[in-house]
Amino acid sequence: MANPYINAPLTPARPRMYNSTLAKVIWTLVPVITISLCAAVPFVVAAVKGVIKPWLAITYVAAEIAVLVLATVLDPQGDATSPVAGLLLILLIVASATHTALLDDDKITVGK
């Protein structure tokens, strides 16, 4: 008599983005150090590794381009009178660093 729990095939584990805590810290610092110019890079790497779906990486690339263009358009003369451009960049840095740190969290299921 076969037991379905014992004889069931093992489900493959989801690929991991980080091999160590140091790797997680380094990948999380990428958007912060590059001042959001490389905010989407961890998501593109995660999509290539199979950690997340490609649509999520494409969304991050589009959002990064949109925020950077919008921040440039808000201050066309460069007189830095509008704080909105800096606020947009800070929000992009914080959001991308937070989401990069959560790439390997098993409780998050969106895009995985």
Helices and strands as residue ranges (DSSP letters): H 4-7, H 21-33, H 41-49, H 54-74, H 84-101
